[in-house]
Amino acid sequence: MFGRKPRWKSPERIGLELDALRKRNIRDAFFVDDNFIGNRKAAKALLEYLQDYQARHDYRFIFAPRCR
């Protein structure tokens, strides 16, 4: 949207942001990215990273909005 090249965060950077949320006892995280599947290799790497991250932290996060 703001430039000619799509930008995305590395899985490791997202992991650091999730660590910060865990420290605040936040359990829900929702990703918003209109171009998520635009780079299948990056999307797959992120999903694999999130799977490992969840396993290491006892599946702490719910990656979808909850109905309350």
Secondary structure by P-SEA (a helix, b strand, c coil): ccccbbbbbcaaaaaaaaaaaaaacccbbbbbcccccccaaaaaaaaaaaaaaaaaaccccccccccc
